[in-house]
Amino acid sequence: MRIPFFLITILLLSLQFNTSPVGGSKKVMNIRFYLHNTHKVNDPSSVLVAQNTNATAHARGLVPFSSVYVFDDVLTKGPTSRSKVVGNAQGMYVETGKDGYMILLTIDCEMTDGPFKGSSFVMFSRNEFRKPIREVPVIGGRGAFRMAKGYGLLKTVCVDCINSVNPSKGDIIKYNVTLYLH
């Protein structure tokens, strides 16, 4: 009789230690910013670092299959390059789709202004350019965003844009990120 009681006690204690409170312990935070990826200027923020010698650009695609780029992009509050800088994004993307529309994206977004200065979150997933809005999961973070989970909704504002409000030629991507913090 003592053994079943002992086993039930251990089982109940293990269930108690492995559960987390529902609701109140998680904070939800929404962050919106614009990423500026310049690639055809004297000082680009995105650089091709590897590519197969057989790589060919597709008429419909943006980047040749097997291309690997690293980037250090500016994050701004608004869509223009003259908007207030709120952070920077570093990472890489690899063209993994033979049709030229699918990249594998690894990105660390660090806030450089405001109450979350020095904190960052990381996103990692495929990113299909054909879709008007793409979803990329948040897989972690550091600082105030430590152990963050969530997702980013990405929308291309323009590709190879250049005009009076965007003097540097490049791509502008709007990020709307929802973070679940512990």
Summary of the structure (lengths in Angstrom):
residues: 182
radius of gyration: 21.2
end to end distance: 41.4
largest distance: 82.5
contacts: 514
relative contact order: 0.19
helix: 11%
strand: 53%
